[in-house]
Amino acid sequence: MADFERFQSANQLIDRVSVEVGLGANESAYTSNDAALQQLTYMLNTAGQELLRMNQWQQLQKIHTFLTDSGPDASPTGVYDLPTDFDHMIDQTQWDQTNRLPIYGSLSPQDWEYLEGRQLANSTIYASFRKREGKMYMFPSPPPDGLTIQFEYMSRGWVESTVDTETPYQDHVQVGSDIVQYDPPLVISFLKLKFFEARGFDTTKAEGAFNRAFAAACSSDTAAPVLNVSGNLRRYPYLNSWSNLPDTNYGS
């Protein structure tokens, strides 16, 4: 049975780029003394970190859950640590799972100071949040004890380490055997573009190839939703007494 590899190692990617730009084959770029290959190893980290912000890649999406004022992240002041691999939150995924309500935010500094200044903790049914100093601040502050808070975020871990078992996913390549968690044609086209830019070559064709690879990678990264012109997509196909349940006989 064939063994299909979804992603490739840093050495494999740089080897392919090296051949395509005329440097010749080299399967061990990370131990090479060749200046051009060393340049490509640095460019790979730059490319990977830039690609992270270009799209919400499904393989880098993660879920974070914590309890307010209990467990290892206990905080009597409503300040909670974000995951160590956190890059940014995915919008509108923040929920109070205990009360089955969305969390309002992210609050602007002005909104936060308004709520605290007016002491409106007892006048709202929604928990709210903001990001500050690399942490998550909850309002009311402190929030009620024992709420299950959950949100999705983009991880910086675009590299699967082959040497670090304690931190299997990282934001940079350490050794050539590390696995890059992006579509290989996308990485290869981006590296070629960066290499030609750095060497002062014409980048017209390389930029076109990267744009096509990026569009193809984004298109195949996740399934497309069904287009709906009737209103809020969250109402259907979920049961809703106002839109998709008859007045009678729906229990039979």
HELIX and SHEET records of a PDB file:
HELIX    1   1 ALA A   10  GLU A   20  1                                  11    
HELIX    2   2 ALA A   29  THR A   31  5                                   3    
HELIX    3   3 ALA A   35  LEU A   52  1                                  18    
HELIX    4   4 GLN A   58  LEU A   60  5                                   3    
HELIX    5   5 PRO A  109  ARG A  118  1                                  10    
HELIX    6   6 PRO A  184  ARG A  199  1                                  16    
HELIX    7   7 THR A  204  ASP A  221  1                                  18    
HELIX    8   8 LEU A  233  ARG A  235  5                                   3    
SHEET    1   A 4 GLN A   8  SER A   9  0                                        
SHEET    2   A 4 ILE A 179  VAL A 180 -1                                        
SHEET    3   A 4 VAL A 159  GLU A 160 -1                                        
SHEET    4   A 4 TYR A 169  GLN A 170 -1                                        
SHEET    1   B 3 GLN A  61  LEU A  67  0                                        
SHEET    2   B 3 THR A 148  SER A 155 -1                                        
SHEET    3   B 3 PHE A  86  MET A  89 -1                                        
SHEET    1   C 4 GLN A  61  LEU A  67  0                                        
SHEET    2   C 4 THR A 148  SER A 155 -1                                        
SHEET    3   C 4 TRP A  95  ASP A  96 -1                                        
SHEET    4   C 4 LEU A 101  PRO A 102 -1                                        
SHEET    1   D 3 VAL A  79  ASP A  81  0                                        
SHEET    2   D 3 LYS A 135  PHE A 139 -1                                        
SHEET    3   D 3 SER A 128  ARG A 132 -1                                        
END                                                                             
